[in-house]
Amino acid sequence: FGFLSMWSGRGPEDTYASFRFGSSNGNHQHYDELSFVIFKHDFLALDSGSRTEMDHHHNFTSQSVAHNTILIHMDKEPMAPFWKAWSYKPDGKTYYNHGGQNANTKAKAIALENTADYLYAAGDATASYSNKKCKEAVRQFVYIRPDIFVIYDRVASVKPDQKKEFILHTQNKPESIGKDMWKADLGK
């Protein structure tokens, strides 16, 4: 399944996280390789979108843009296929892939190390993207117990004008705290 669960303990004050890297089973998989979720008291980094039978579900929720992963944009890239509910009715619009992945079983787990102080995992999702836009997409995810996370990405596009994005969905609006630094919390 390519899913790693992490936690500092089992109580309400503990930190919980997950990291997706290296699924080999395409059964109902989203295009979310290298994505993560972090929870402490509430969601700090979360998957977005609603699970409905409308076009939003088929053309957003299952796609990479709805997850905390990496996007590499390419003009008019075809939408990656996703299953449709029996009640689905097309709306006649054309939807394009918003920088996301087009394969959901081609990523590889390349590292996993667990110690008393930290957990380190790395995944290579290069083959999860179109080879017309991605030369490299590798994410290293470090969980320093009890509640520090370090995320390091190596991303290379085929063409220099193909925009790359780090996606982070938060429950509350992030605020800038300096050059290229942002803070998002629960607003308590």
C-alpha positions as a Markdown table, in Angstrom:
| # | Residue | x | y | z |
|---|---|---|---|---|
| 1 | Phe | 0.0 | 0.0 | 0.0 |
| 2 | Gly | 3.0 | 2.3 | 0.4 |
| 3 | Phe | 1.7 | 4.0 | 3.6 |
| 4 | Leu | 3.8 | 4.8 | 6.7 |
| 5 | Ser | 2.1 | 5.7 | 10.0 |
| 6 | Met | 4.0 | 7.5 | 12.7 |
| 7 | Trp | 3.0 | 8.7 | 16.2 |
| 8 | Ser | 4.6 | 9.9 | 19.4 |
| 9 | Gly | 2.2 | 8.0 | 21.7 |
| 10 | Arg | -1.5 | 7.1 | 21.9 |
| 11 | Gly | -3.0 | 10.0 | 23.7 |
| 12 | Pro | -4.8 | 13.3 | 22.9 |
| 13 | Glu | -1.6 | 15.3 | 23.4 |
| 14 | Asp | 0.5 | 13.1 | 21.0 |
| 15 | Thr | 1.5 | 13.8 | 17.4 |
| 16 | Tyr | 0.4 | 11.6 | 14.5 |
| 17 | Ala | 1.5 | 11.6 | 10.9 |
| 18 | Ser | 1.4 | 9.6 | 7.7 |
| 19 | Phe | 3.6 | 9.5 | 4.6 |
| 20 | Arg | 2.7 | 7.8 | 1.2 |
| 21 | Phe | 5.6 | 6.5 | -0.7 |
| 22 | Gly | 5.8 | 3.5 | -3.0 |
| 23 | Ser | 2.4 | 2.0 | -3.5 |
| 24 | Ser | 2.3 | -1.1 | -5.8 |
| 25 | Asn | -1.4 | -1.7 | -5.6 |
| 26 | Gly | -3.6 | 0.5 | -7.8 |
| 27 | Asn | -6.9 | -0.5 | -6.2 |
| 28 | His | -8.7 | 2.8 | -5.4 |
| 29 | Gln | -5.4 | 4.7 | -5.1 |
| 30 | His | -5.4 | 8.4 | -5.5 |
| 31 | Tyr | -2.5 | 10.2 | -7.3 |
| 32 | Asp | -0.9 | 11.1 | -4.0 |
| 33 | Glu | 2.6 | 9.6 | -3.9 |
| 34 | Leu | 5.0 | 11.5 | -1.5 |
| 35 | Ser | 2.0 | 13.1 | 0.3 |
| 36 | Phe | 1.8 | 13.5 | 4.0 |
| 37 | Val | -0.7 | 14.3 | 6.8 |
| 38 | Ile | 0.1 | 15.7 | 10.2 |
| 39 | Phe | -2.2 | 15.8 | 13.2 |
| 40 | Lys | -1.7 | 17.2 | 16.7 |
| 41 | His | -4.9 | 18.3 | 18.5 |
| 42 | Asp | -6.4 | 18.7 | 15.0 |
| 43 | Phe | -5.2 | 18.5 | 11.4 |
| 44 | Leu | -2.1 | 20.6 | 10.8 |
| 45 | Ala | -1.5 | 19.2 | 7.3 |
| 46 | Leu | -4.5 | 17.5 | 5.7 |
| 47 | Asp | -5.8 | 16.0 | 2.5 |
| 48 | Ser | -8.4 | 18.4 | 0.9 |
| 49 | Gly | -11.5 | 17.9 | -1.1 |
| 50 | Ser | -14.8 | 16.3 | -0.5 |
| 51 | Arg | -15.8 | 12.7 | -1.3 |
| 52 | Thr | -18.9 | 13.2 | -3.4 |
| 53 | Glu | -20.2 | 11.8 | -6.7 |
| 54 | Met | -19.9 | 15.2 | -8.4 |
| 55 | Asp | -17.1 | 16.3 | -10.8 |
| 56 | His | -15.2 | 17.8 | -7.8 |
| 57 | His | -14.6 | 14.2 | -6.5 |
| 58 | His | -13.4 | 12.9 | -9.9 |
| 59 | Asn | -11.4 | 15.9 | -11.1 |
| 60 | Phe | -10.0 | 17.2 | -7.8 |
| 61 | Thr | -10.1 | 15.0 | -4.7 |
| 62 | Ser | -8.3 | 12.0 | -6.3 |
| 63 | Gln | -5.8 | 14.1 | -8.1 |
| 64 | Ser | -2.4 | 15.2 | -6.8 |
| 65 | Val | -3.4 | 18.9 | -6.2 |
| 66 | Ala | -5.7 | 17.8 | -3.4 |
| 67 | His | -2.8 | 16.2 | -1.5 |
| 68 | Asn | 0.4 | 17.5 | 0.2 |
| 69 | Thr | 2.7 | 16.5 | -2.6 |
| 70 | Ile | 4.6 | 18.0 | -5.5 |
| 71 | Leu | 3.2 | 19.4 | -8.7 |
| 72 | Ile | 5.0 | 19.9 | -12.0 |
| 73 | His | 2.9 | 21.9 | -14.5 |
| 74 | Met | 2.5 | 21.2 | -18.2 |
| 75 | Asp | 0.0 | 22.9 | -20.4 |
| 76 | Lys | -3.1 | 21.0 | -21.3 |
| 77 | Glu | -1.9 | 17.8 | -19.8 |
| 78 | Pro | -4.7 | 15.1 | -19.9 |
| 79 | Met | -6.4 | 14.4 | -16.6 |
| 80 | Ala | -5.3 | 11.1 | -15.0 |
| 81 | Pro | -8.1 | 8.6 | -15.0 |
| 82 | Phe | -10.0 | 7.8 | -11.8 |
| 83 | Trp | -13.0 | 5.5 | -11.2 |
| 84 | Lys | -16.4 | 7.0 | -11.6 |
| 85 | Ala | -19.4 | 6.2 | -9.3 |
| 86 | Trp | -22.3 | 4.4 | -10.9 |
| 87 | Ser | -24.4 | 7.6 | -10.6 |
| 88 | Tyr | -21.7 | 9.8 | -12.3 |
| 89 | Lys | -23.0 | 12.0 | -15.1 |
| 90 | Pro | -20.5 | 13.9 | -17.2 |
| 91 | Asp | -20.9 | 17.7 | -17.3 |
| 92 | Gly | -19.4 | 18.2 | -20.8 |
| 93 | Lys | -16.4 | 20.2 | -19.6 |
| 94 | Thr | -12.8 | 19.4 | -20.3 |
| 95 | Tyr | -10.6 | 19.1 | -17.2 |
| 96 | Tyr | -6.8 | 19.1 | -17.3 |
| 97 | Asn | -4.3 | 17.7 | -14.9 |
| 98 | His | -3.2 | 20.5 | -12.5 |
| 99 | Gly | 0.5 | 19.6 | -12.4 |
| 100 | Gly | -0.1 | 16.2 | -10.9 |
| 101 | Gln | 0.8 | 12.6 | -11.2 |
| 102 | Asn | -0.5 | 10.3 | -14.0 |
| 103 | Ala | 0.4 | 6.9 | -12.5 |
| 104 | Asn | -0.4 | 5.6 | -9.0 |
| 105 | Thr | 1.6 | 2.4 | -8.8 |
| 106 | Lys | 5.1 | 3.4 | -10.1 |
| 107 | Ala | 6.7 | 5.2 | -7.1 |
| 108 | Lys | 9.4 | 3.4 | -5.1 |
| 109 | Ala | 10.2 | 3.5 | -1.4 |
| 110 | Ile | 14.0 | 4.0 | -1.4 |
| 111 | Ala | 14.8 | 4.4 | 2.3 |
| 112 | Leu | 13.3 | 3.7 | 5.7 |
| 113 | Glu | 15.1 | 4.0 | 9.0 |
| 114 | Asn | 13.6 | 4.0 | 12.5 |
| 115 | Thr | 15.4 | 4.9 | 15.7 |
| 116 | Ala | 14.4 | 5.9 | 19.2 |
| 117 | Asp | 14.9 | 9.6 | 18.2 |
| 118 | Tyr | 13.7 | 9.8 | 14.6 |
| 119 | Leu | 12.1 | 8.1 | 11.7 |
| 120 | Tyr | 13.5 | 8.7 | 8.2 |
| 121 | Ala | 11.7 | 7.7 | 5.0 |
| 122 | Ala | 12.4 | 8.5 | 1.3 |
| 123 | Gly | 10.4 | 7.9 | -1.8 |
| 124 | Asp | 11.0 | 8.3 | -5.5 |
| 125 | Ala | 7.9 | 9.3 | -7.5 |
| 126 | Thr | 9.6 | 10.2 | -10.7 |
| 127 | Ala | 7.8 | 7.5 | -12.7 |
| 128 | Ser | 4.5 | 8.7 | -11.2 |
| 129 | Tyr | 4.6 | 11.8 | -13.4 |
| 130 | Ser | 4.6 | 12.2 | -17.2 |
| 131 | Asn | 8.1 | 11.7 | -18.6 |
| 132 | Lys | 7.4 | 14.9 | -20.7 |
| 133 | Lys | 7.6 | 17.0 | -17.5 |
| 134 | Cys | 9.5 | 15.1 | -14.8 |
| 135 | Lys | 13.1 | 14.2 | -14.6 |
| 136 | Glu | 13.2 | 13.7 | -10.8 |
| 137 | Ala | 10.7 | 13.8 | -7.9 |
| 138 | Val | 12.2 | 12.5 | -4.7 |
| 139 | Arg | 11.0 | 13.4 | -1.2 |
| 140 | Gln | 12.8 | 12.7 | 2.1 |
| 141 | Phe | 10.6 | 12.8 | 5.1 |
| 142 | Val | 12.1 | 13.0 | 8.6 |
| 143 | Tyr | 10.0 | 12.8 | 11.8 |
| 144 | Ile | 12.1 | 13.9 | 14.8 |
| 145 | Arg | 10.2 | 12.7 | 17.9 |
| 146 | Pro | 8.0 | 13.9 | 19.4 |
| 147 | Asp | 6.7 | 16.6 | 17.0 |
| 148 | Ile | 9.3 | 18.0 | 14.5 |
| 149 | Phe | 9.1 | 17.3 | 10.7 |
| 150 | Val | 11.6 | 18.0 | 8.0 |
| 151 | Ile | 10.6 | 17.6 | 4.4 |
| 152 | Tyr | 13.3 | 17.8 | 1.7 |
| 153 | Asp | 12.4 | 17.6 | -2.0 |
| 154 | Arg | 14.6 | 17.1 | -5.1 |
| 155 | Val | 12.5 | 18.0 | -8.1 |
| 156 | Ala | 13.7 | 18.5 | -11.7 |
| 157 | Ser | 11.4 | 19.3 | -14.6 |
| 158 | Val | 12.1 | 18.3 | -18.2 |
| 159 | Lys | 11.8 | 22.0 | -19.4 |
| 160 | Pro | 12.9 | 25.0 | -17.2 |
| 161 | Asp | 9.5 | 26.7 | -17.8 |
| 162 | Gln | 7.5 | 23.9 | -16.2 |
| 163 | Lys | 6.5 | 25.4 | -12.9 |
| 164 | Lys | 7.1 | 23.3 | -9.8 |
| 165 | Glu | 4.9 | 23.6 | -6.6 |
| 166 | Phe | 5.2 | 22.3 | -3.1 |
| 167 | Ile | 1.6 | 21.7 | -1.9 |
| 168 | Leu | 0.6 | 22.1 | 1.7 |
| 169 | His | -3.1 | 22.0 | 2.7 |
| 170 | Thr | -3.7 | 23.4 | 6.2 |
| 171 | Gln | -6.8 | 23.7 | 8.2 |
| 172 | Asn | -6.3 | 27.4 | 8.9 |
| 173 | Lys | -4.8 | 30.1 | 6.6 |
| 174 | Pro | -1.0 | 30.1 | 6.8 |
| 175 | Glu | 0.8 | 33.4 | 7.7 |
| 176 | Ser | 4.1 | 34.6 | 6.4 |
| 177 | Ile | 6.8 | 34.7 | 9.1 |
| 178 | Gly | 9.8 | 35.7 | 7.0 |
| 179 | Lys | 11.3 | 35.2 | 3.6 |
| 180 | Asp | 10.1 | 31.9 | 2.2 |
| 181 | Met | 8.8 | 30.9 | 5.7 |
| 182 | Trp | 5.2 | 30.2 | 6.6 |
| 183 | Lys | 3.4 | 29.2 | 9.8 |
| 184 | Ala | 0.1 | 27.4 | 10.1 |
| 185 | Asp | -1.4 | 26.4 | 13.3 |
| 186 | Leu | -4.8 | 25.7 | 14.8 |
| 187 | Gly | -5.5 | 29.3 | 15.6 |
| 188 | Lys | -6.0 | 28.6 | 19.3 |
